[in-house]
Amino acid sequence: MLHPDTSLHRRTCLTGLGAAAVGVLSASRALAAPEPHSQAELQARGLPTQGVEVTLPPLADNSNAIPLQFTLQAPAGKQLLGFEIIAPENPNRVILRLKLGQAPTRFKFSTRIRLAMTQEVWVIAHLNDGSSLGRPTHTVVTATACFDET
């Protein structure tokens, strides 16, 4: 039972409860937000795919050196500032982030990448107006054929 000299008032309790509720709601929203460069976050961006052509083998038997080629074409009146290659299922999701020095309108690139598992690899181009273009390409990574020392 509360004594009359106790400084606990109804307003104080309601203010404390309100602050706690706001904290819980903010935390749940933060937990619901997708991780940066995750498959869900990349798909949620809704990037236009025009101008991004990616060549990646549909089946890779060696996950250590998968050939990747792509061509980027900026829309009319825009220039390319850089690009990223992202593999959302890799431990380090960003494979390569490159800024282009001359801001071309067309760029072609070829490399080999390492993938942890079957997944979609994203190529995202950044333009001089702050917008981006991107395209995912799916590849299946299989295990090597020799397990029994033959």
N, C-alpha and C positions, 0 to 999 in steps of 0.2 A: 504494500500500500504506500502511495506517495504522500509525503508530508507537505504541508502548505509552503514550507520554505524552499522546496526543491525548485531549481531553475529550469526544469524540463517543461517546455511549453509545446502546445500542439503545433504551432508554426515551425518551431525548431525541428521537430520530428518529421513533419511533412517536407521541409527543405532538404533534410538529410536523405530521406527516402527518394525524393526526386533526383537528387544528385547521383545516388547509387543506381537508379534506373537508367539514367542517361549514360553512365559509365558502362553498364552491362550491354546496352543497345549498341554503343559505339564499338565495344570489343567484338560483339557478334558480327557487325558489319565488316570490321577489319579482317576477321577470320574468314568471312564469306568471299572476300575479294580474291580473284585468282592471282597466283604468283606471277611475277614478271617473267616474260618469255616462256610461259607454260603454253601447252596446246590450247587450253581454254581461253587464255588471255589473247593469244595471237588470232584465234578465230573470231573473238569478240571485237577485234579492231575493225573488221570488215574492209580490209585493204583491197583496193582495185587491183586486178591482175594484168590489165593491159600494159604492154611494154616490158613484161618480165617473162622470158623464155628460159626454162630450166631443163637440163638433160641430166638425169640420174638413173642408173640401171634399176629396173624394177626388182631384180633379184641379185643380191650380192653375197658371194660365198666367202669373202674375206672382209671382215668388218674393219680391218686396219687400214685399208687403202681403197676407198670407194671413189671412183672418178666422178667429179661434179663439174659441169660446165653450165654457164648461163650468160645470157645477153640481156642487157638493160637498155631500154629506149625511153627517154624522157618524152612526155607529151609536148606538143607544140608550145613554144615560148618558155619552156622550163629547162632547167639543167640539173644534172645529177651531182649531188654533193658527196655521197658515199653509199655504202651498203653494209648489210649484216647477213651472215649465214648462221642460222639458229637451228639446233637440234634439241627440241624440248625434252627428250627422254635421256639425254646425256647428262652425266654429273655436272659438267660445265656446259651450260646450254648454248652460250654464244661461242661458236667455232671461230668466227672471224668478224671483226668490225674494222672497216677500212674507210678513211676519208680520202676523197679524190682531190688532188691539188688543182686541176685545171677546169673543173666543173664542165665535163663534156655533156653532149646530148645523147651519145651512144657509147656503151662500154661492154666489152666482152671479157670474160674471165674463166679460167680453167684451173682446177686444183684437185687434190685428193683429200678426202676427209675420213675421219674415224667415227664410227657410230657404235653405241653401246648395245642397241637392239633395233628391231623393226620399228620404224617410225616415219613421220613426215618431216622432211627437212624444209625449212623456210628460207627463202631469199627475199630480203626486204631492202628496197632502194629508197633513199632519202633524197627529196628534191629541194631546190632552192627556195620554194615558197612555203616550206615547213610541212608539206604533205609527204605521204609515203605510198609506195606501191609494193605489193608482195605476192608471192605465190608459193604454196606448199607443194612438195612432190614426195610421193610415198615410195619407200623402198623396203623390201623384205630382206633381213639379214639372217643368213643361215649359218650353222656351225660348219667347221671344216669336215671333210669326208673321212680323214684318217684318224681313228681313235685307237686302233689296236697295233700300232707300230708297224704297219705294212706299207 
